[in-house]
Amino acid sequence: MKKIVFAIFGLLLVFIGLTYWSVSNAPSKFQTCEILGLGDIDQIDFREYDSVLVAANTLYEGNVIKHTMQGKQYREAWTTPVKVPIVFLDTLMGGMQVVKEGGGKQTHSLEIEAADGTVFTLRGIAKDPEPLVPEVAEELGLENIVIDGVSAQHPYSAIVVAAMAERAGLLHTRPRTIFVPKQPALKGYNAKYGNRLFLLEYETEGKAYWTGLENATKIVDTERLQELKQKHPEKLSIDKATLIRARLFDLLIGDWDRHAKQWGWVITESGGDLLAIPLPCDRDNAFFNLEGVIPTLISNKNFLPGVQPFENSVQYLEGLVGPFDLYFLREVPEQIFLDQAKTLQDALTDSIISEAFKIWPENIYDLNGSEIISKISHRRKDLPRYAKQFHRILNERDPLSEPLNGSEDLQLDTMSLACFDCKLTASE
């Protein structure tokens, strides 16, 4: 029966996709950001400027057909130019050196290191989802449907989420938007990383002084945290109350992509005891806005329960509770969930939420600010209900039999046909 359902759904999706493709002439390849108002980019001496007007990506420009089939999403935010500062690594915070290339499936990133050894990350705002395109989509000529899914992400979500997290008493990576022109300090990475828009943020591993936490010694990833927990079971504890507040905050902002690799942990030491405090990162999918015929079909709770649009309320909380939550929070009493919901409600009043969005450029706020603020306000009122439901779901599920490895609860970085391909394979 399961095979039949997926087969029917697949045929429907392919039919819709082919119909859409036949009337759409949008480019199918990843594009770098476009500089506006400065002429030929290769002839510009960017050291003569302190800022630049730049659009995050013009790939997602839409028309009536695309808006109908794949949704309006945040296309205007991606194609609207914003003013951002120009940064040269040799003068940034006393001088930075490129350490190595990083990045996930769709995000190009570079780790850069300051003179004092603090590591930062340059995360490309424009995404490259082509690695997520399954072979079946390429064979059918549907690559553009996968690539276009990035338009559901807001290009500037991370900076406003950080402003809200600050008021909620949660750690964040302190992202800020910058433009990095081609320059000698990029060395062999100029072709791929020069003349692009980035988020500059602290790395979620390494030194911890920048967090401002008392007695902070280092930052580790989730895999290393589990190793420390196994090595020092009586010595190391997890700040579960803060983690619950962080997870409820994820629900508040509609960030459905919160697998184990999306967290760092600040280790503090006092009297020989260690405490791990959660440090969320990667806010690409906050305010995730799914619209249109194809995204609505793909995000059905019976097909992709974890990929959910940002609406006035959480539609299917069961799909947002994963192995990460089972590993860390299954035995936590319900009252702690309720207390943290109340803490969030008190910390993030409507006026404070509105204030946080002022960090956006005015033209971006005019496009999306009011609508997103309204949705957050609606979700804020329901936080106690979400807290109780979250606790119930955790205790209805079986405990994990193995440690997290960062892959068993890995959600897709973008709404894509890769999920569809994986599910068909798994059902065979």
C-alpha positions as CSV (number, residue, x, y, z in Angstrom):
1,M,0.0,0.0,0.0
2,K,2.8,2.4,0.9
3,K,4.5,1.8,-2.4
4,I,1.3,2.6,-4.3
5,V,0.8,5.8,-2.3
6,F,4.3,7.0,-3.1
7,A,4.0,5.9,-6.7
8,I,0.8,7.9,-7.2
9,F,2.2,10.9,-5.4
10,G,5.4,10.7,-7.6
11,L,3.4,10.6,-10.8
12,L,1.4,13.6,-9.7
13,L,4.5,15.5,-8.7
14,V,6.2,14.7,-12.0
15,F,3.2,15.7,-14.0
16,I,2.9,19.0,-12.2
17,G,6.6,19.6,-12.5
18,L,6.7,18.9,-16.2
19,T,3.8,21.2,-16.8
20,Y,5.5,23.9,-14.8
21,W,8.8,23.3,-16.5
22,S,7.3,23.7,-20.0
23,V,6.3,27.3,-19.3
24,S,9.2,28.4,-17.1
25,N,12.4,29.8,-18.5
26,A,14.1,30.4,-15.1
27,P,17.8,29.5,-15.0
28,S,18.7,26.2,-13.5
29,K,22.2,26.9,-12.3
30,F,23.4,28.5,-9.1
31,Q,24.2,32.2,-9.4
32,T,26.4,34.4,-7.3
33,C,25.1,37.6,-5.9
34,E,24.7,40.7,-8.2
35,I,26.3,44.0,-7.4
36,L,24.0,46.9,-8.2
37,G,25.0,50.5,-9.1
38,L,28.8,50.1,-9.3
39,G,29.3,49.1,-13.0
40,D,31.6,46.3,-14.0
41,I,32.4,44.4,-10.8
42,D,35.8,43.1,-12.0
43,Q,37.0,46.7,-12.6
44,I,36.0,48.0,-9.2
45,D,38.5,48.8,-6.5
46,F,36.4,48.0,-3.5
47,R,38.9,49.6,-1.1
48,E,37.6,52.9,-2.3
49,Y,34.1,52.1,-0.9
50,D,32.9,51.3,2.6
51,S,29.6,49.7,1.5
52,V,27.8,48.2,-1.5
53,L,24.3,47.7,-2.7
54,V,23.8,44.0,-3.3
55,A,20.9,41.5,-3.8
56,A,21.3,38.2,-2.1
57,N,20.4,36.2,-5.3
58,T,18.5,37.1,-8.4
59,L,17.9,33.4,-9.3
60,Y,14.5,33.4,-7.5
61,E,12.8,36.1,-9.5
62,G,9.3,34.9,-10.2
63,N,6.3,35.2,-12.5
64,V,2.6,34.4,-12.2
65,I,3.1,30.8,-13.1
66,K,6.0,30.3,-10.7
67,H,4.1,32.0,-7.9
68,T,1.2,29.6,-8.5
69,M,3.2,26.4,-8.8
70,Q,6.0,27.1,-6.4
71,G,4.8,30.0,-4.3
72,K,5.7,33.6,-3.9
73,Q,7.9,32.6,-0.9
74,Y,10.6,35.2,-0.1
75,R,11.5,35.9,-3.7
76,E,11.3,39.7,-3.3
77,A,13.6,39.6,-0.3
78,W,16.2,37.6,-2.3
79,T,16.2,40.0,-5.2
80,T,15.9,43.3,-3.3
81,P,19.3,45.1,-3.0
82,V,20.5,46.0,0.5
83,K,23.3,48.1,1.7
84,V,26.1,46.2,3.5
85,P,29.6,47.0,4.6
86,I,32.6,45.8,2.5
87,V,35.1,43.7,4.4
88,F,38.8,42.9,3.8
89,L,40.2,40.0,5.8
90,D,43.6,41.6,6.3
91,T,42.0,44.5,8.3
92,L,39.0,42.7,9.9
93,M,39.4,42.7,13.7
94,G,43.2,43.1,13.4
95,G,43.6,40.7,10.5
96,M,42.1,37.3,9.6
97,Q,43.6,34.2,8.0
98,V,41.6,31.6,6.1
99,V,41.8,28.2,7.9
100,K,39.8,25.9,5.7
101,E,36.7,25.5,3.6
102,G,33.5,24.2,5.4
103,G,29.9,24.2,4.6
104,G,27.0,21.7,4.4
105,K,25.0,20.4,1.5
106,Q,23.9,23.8,0.2
107,T,26.0,26.5,2.1
108,H,29.5,27.5,1.0
109,S,31.5,28.6,4.0
110,L,35.1,29.5,5.0
111,E,36.5,29.2,8.5
112,I,38.7,32.2,9.3
113,E,40.9,32.8,12.3
114,A,41.8,36.0,14.2
115,A,45.2,36.7,15.6
116,D,44.2,35.5,19.0
117,G,43.1,32.2,17.7
118,T,39.3,32.8,17.7
119,V,37.6,31.1,14.8
120,F,34.8,32.7,12.8
121,T,32.8,31.5,9.8
122,L,31.9,33.2,6.6
123,R,28.6,31.5,5.6
124,G,27.4,32.3,2.1
125,I,23.9,33.8,2.1
126,A,23.2,32.7,-1.5
127,K,22.8,28.9,-1.5
128,D,23.9,26.2,-3.9
129,P,21.3,23.4,-3.6
130,E,22.5,21.5,-6.7
131,P,24.1,18.8,-4.5
132,L,20.7,18.0,-3.2
133,V,19.2,17.4,-6.6
134,P,18.5,13.6,-6.9
135,E,19.4,11.7,-10.0
136,V,15.7,11.1,-10.9
137,A,15.0,14.9,-10.9
138,E,18.0,15.5,-13.3
139,E,16.8,12.8,-15.6
140,L,13.3,14.4,-15.8
141,G,14.7,17.9,-16.2
142,L,13.2,19.0,-12.8
143,E,16.4,20.4,-11.3
144,N,14.9,23.9,-11.1
145,I,12.1,22.7,-8.7
146,V,14.7,21.6,-6.2
147,I,16.9,24.7,-6.6
148,D,13.9,27.0,-6.4
149,G,13.0,25.6,-3.0
150,V,15.6,27.9,-1.4
151,S,13.2,30.8,-2.0
152,A,11.2,29.5,1.0
153,Q,14.2,30.5,3.2
154,H,14.6,34.2,4.2
155,P,18.1,35.4,3.3
156,Y,18.3,37.6,6.4
157,S,16.5,35.4,9.0
158,A,19.7,34.8,11.1
159,I,20.4,38.4,12.1
160,V,16.9,39.0,13.4
161,V,16.7,35.6,15.1
162,A,20.0,36.5,16.9
163,A,18.4,39.8,18.1
164,M,15.4,37.9,19.5
165,A,17.6,35.2,21.1
166,E,19.6,37.9,22.9
167,R,16.4,39.1,24.6
168,A,15.4,35.5,25.4
169,G,18.6,34.8,27.2
170,L,19.8,32.3,24.6
171,L,23.2,32.1,23.1
172,H,23.7,32.8,19.4
173,T,26.6,33.1,17.0
174,R,26.3,36.9,16.6
175,P,25.9,36.9,12.8
176,R,26.2,40.1,10.7
177,T,25.8,40.6,7.0
178,I,28.9,41.7,5.0
179,F,30.2,41.8,1.5
180,V,33.6,40.2,0.8
181,P,35.3,41.3,-2.5
182,K,38.0,39.3,-4.2
183,Q,41.3,40.0,-2.4
184,P,44.7,38.4,-1.8
185,A,43.8,37.2,1.7
186,L,41.3,34.8,0.2
187,K,44.2,33.1,-1.5
188,G,43.0,30.2,-3.6
189,Y,39.4,30.7,-2.7
190,N,38.9,34.0,-4.6
191,A,37.0,32.4,-7.6
192,K,34.5,30.7,-5.3
193,Y,34.2,33.1,-2.4
194,G,35.2,36.5,-3.7
195,N,32.6,39.2,-4.5
196,R,29.9,37.6,-2.4
197,L,27.5,38.3,0.4
198,F,28.1,36.5,3.7
199,L,27.1,36.1,7.3
200,L,30.1,36.6,9.5
201,E,29.6,34.7,12.7
202,Y,31.5,33.0,15.5
203,E,32.3,29.3,15.0
204,T,30.5,26.8,17.3
205,E,33.8,25.1,18.2
206,G,36.9,26.4,19.9
207,K,37.4,29.3,22.2
208,A,34.4,30.4,24.4
209,Y,35.4,33.8,25.9
210,W,33.3,35.7,23.3
211,T,30.1,34.1,24.8
212,G,30.5,36.2,27.9
213,L,29.6,33.2,30.1
214,E,31.4,33.0,33.5
215,N,34.0,30.1,33.7
216,A,33.5,29.2,30.0
217,T,36.4,27.0,28.9
218,K,35.6,25.9,25.3
219,I,32.9,25.2,22.8
220,V,32.4,21.6,21.4
221,D,30.0,20.1,18.9
222,T,27.3,17.5,19.8
223,E,29.5,14.5,18.9
224,R,32.3,15.7,21.2
225,L,29.8,16.5,24.0
226,Q,28.5,12.9,23.9
227,E,32.1,11.7,24.2
228,L,32.7,13.9,27.3
229,K,29.4,12.7,28.8
230,Q,30.5,9.1,28.4
231,K,34.0,9.9,29.8
232,H,32.7,12.0,32.8
233,P,29.1,10.8,33.5
234,E,29.1,12.1,37.0
235,K,31.0,15.3,36.3
236,L,29.3,16.7,33.2
237,S,25.7,17.8,33.2
238,I,23.5,19.4,30.4
239,D,21.7,22.7,31.0
240,K,18.4,21.1,30.0
241,A,16.2,24.1,31.1
242,T,18.0,26.3,28.7
243,L,17.9,23.7,26.0
244,I,14.1,23.4,26.4
245,R,13.8,27.2,26.2
246,A,15.9,27.0,23.0
247,R,13.7,24.3,21.5
248,L,10.6,26.2,22.3
249,F,12.2,29.3,20.7
250,D,12.7,27.2,17.6
251,L,9.0,26.6,17.5
252,L,8.3,30.3,18.0
253,I,10.4,31.2,14.9
254,G,9.3,28.2,12.8
255,D,12.9,26.7,12.5
256,W,12.2,23.0,11.7
257,D,15.8,22.0,10.9
258,R,17.4,21.4,14.3
259,H,19.4,18.2,14.0
260,A,22.4,17.4,16.1
261,K,24.9,19.2,13.9
262,Q,22.9,22.5,14.4
263,W,24.2,22.9,17.9
264,G,27.4,23.8,19.7
265,W,27.9,23.5,23.5
266,V,29.7,25.9,25.7
267,I,31.4,24.1,28.5
268,T,31.7,25.9,31.8
269,E,33.7,24.6,34.8
270,S,33.0,25.3,38.5
271,G,34.4,23.4,41.4
272,G,35.4,20.5,39.2
273,D,31.9,20.2,37.7
274,L,31.2,20.8,34.0
275,L,28.0,22.3,32.6
276,A,27.2,22.2,28.9
277,I,25.1,25.2,27.7
278,P,23.4,24.9,24.3
279,L,24.6,27.2,21.5
280,P,22.2,27.1,18.5
281,C,23.5,27.8,15.0
282,D,22.5,27.8,11.3
283,R,19.1,29.7,11.2
284,D,18.6,29.2,7.4
285,N,15.1,27.8,7.9
286,A,13.7,30.2,10.5
287,F,10.4,31.8,9.1
288,F,10.4,29.1,6.4
289,N,7.6,30.2,4.0
290,L,6.1,27.4,1.9
291,E,3.5,28.4,-0.6
292,G,2.3,27.2,-4.0
293,V,1.0,23.9,-5.4
294,I,4.2,21.8,-5.4
295,P,5.6,22.8,-2.0
296,T,2.2,22.3,-0.4
297,L,2.1,18.7,-1.8
298,I,5.7,17.9,-0.7
299,S,5.3,19.3,2.8
300,N,2.3,17.1,3.6
301,K,2.6,15.7,7.2
302,N,2.3,12.2,5.9
303,F,5.1,12.7,3.4
304,L,7.6,15.1,5.0
305,P,6.4,15.7,8.5
306,G,9.5,17.7,9.5
307,V,9.3,20.3,6.7
308,Q,6.7,22.7,7.9
309,P,5.6,26.2,6.7
310,F,5.7,29.2,9.1
311,E,2.1,29.9,9.9
312,N,0.2,31.4,12.9
313,S,0.4,28.1,14.6
314,V,2.5,24.9,14.6
315,Q,0.6,22.5,12.4
316,Y,2.2,19.1,13.3
317,L,4.5,19.2,16.4
318,E,5.1,15.4,16.1
319,G,7.1,16.0,13.0
320,L,9.4,18.5,14.8
321,V,10.4,16.3,17.7
322,G,13.3,14.2,16.7
323,P,16.1,12.0,18.0
324,F,18.1,15.0,19.2
325,D,15.2,15.8,21.6
326,L,14.8,12.2,22.7
327,Y,18.5,12.0,23.6
328,F,18.6,15.1,25.7
329,L,15.1,15.8,27.0
330,R,13.0,12.6,27.3
331,E,13.2,12.4,31.1
332,V,12.7,16.1,31.9
333,P,9.6,16.9,34.0
334,E,6.7,18.7,32.4
335,Q,6.9,21.6,34.8
336,I,10.3,22.6,33.4
337,F,8.8,22.8,29.9
338,L,6.0,25.0,31.2
339,D,8.3,27.2,33.2
340,Q,10.5,27.8,30.1
341,A,7.4,28.6,28.0
342,K,6.5,31.2,30.6
343,T,10.0,32.6,30.6
344,L,9.9,33.0,26.8
345,Q,6.6,34.7,26.9
346,D,7.8,37.2,29.5
347,A,11.1,37.9,27.8
348,L,9.7,38.3,24.2
349,T,6.8,40.7,24.5
350,D,5.2,42.0,21.3
351,S,7.1,45.2,21.6
352,I,10.4,43.4,22.1
353,I,9.8,41.2,19.1
354,S,9.0,44.3,17.0
355,E,12.1,46.0,18.2
356,A,14.3,43.0,17.1
357,F,13.1,43.3,13.5
358,K,14.5,46.9,13.3
359,I,17.9,45.3,12.7
360,W,16.7,44.6,9.1
361,P,17.1,47.1,6.4
362,E,14.0,49.2,6.0
363,N,13.2,47.8,2.5
364,I,13.4,44.2,3.8
365,Y,11.3,45.0,6.8
366,D,8.6,46.6,4.5
367,L,8.5,43.4,2.5
368,N,8.2,40.8,5.3
369,G,8.5,42.3,8.8
370,S,4.9,42.9,9.7
371,E,3.7,39.5,8.6
372,I,6.4,37.5,10.3
373,I,6.0,39.5,13.6
374,S,2.3,38.8,13.5
375,K,2.9,35.0,13.2
376,I,5.4,35.1,16.0
377,S,3.0,36.9,18.2
378,H,0.3,34.2,17.6
379,R,2.7,31.4,18.3
380,R,3.9,33.1,21.5
381,K,0.4,32.9,23.0
382,D,0.4,29.2,22.4
383,L,3.8,28.4,23.9
384,P,2.4,26.7,27.1
385,R,0.3,24.4,24.9
386,Y,3.3,23.6,22.7
387,A,5.4,22.9,25.9
388,K,2.9,20.4,27.2
389,Q,2.5,18.7,23.8
390,F,6.3,18.6,23.3
391,H,6.7,16.8,26.7
392,R,3.9,14.4,25.9
393,I,5.4,13.4,22.5
394,L,8.8,12.8,24.1
395,N,7.4,10.4,26.7
396,E,5.2,8.5,24.2
397,R,8.3,7.6,22.2
398,D,10.8,4.9,22.9
399,P,14.2,6.0,24.2
400,L,17.2,6.0,21.8
401,S,19.2,2.8,21.8
402,E,22.3,4.4,20.4
403,P,24.1,7.8,20.7
404,L,23.4,10.5,18.2
405,N,25.8,10.5,15.2
406,G,24.4,13.6,13.5
407,S,22.9,11.7,10.6
408,E,19.9,9.7,11.9
409,D,18.0,12.8,12.6
410,L,19.4,14.9,9.8
411,Q,16.7,16.9,8.0
412,L,17.1,18.3,4.5
413,D,18.5,21.8,4.4
414,T,15.9,22.7,1.7
415,M,12.5,21.6,0.6
416,S,13.6,19.3,-2.2
417,L,12.9,16.3,-4.3
418,A,15.8,14.6,-2.6
419,C,13.4,13.6,0.2
420,F,11.0,12.2,-2.4
421,D,13.8,10.1,-4.0
422,C,14.9,8.8,-0.6
423,K,11.4,7.8,0.5
424,L,10.7,5.9,-2.7
425,T,14.0,4.1,-2.3
426,A,13.2,3.2,1.4
427,S,9.8,1.9,0.5
428,E,11.1,-0.6,-2.0
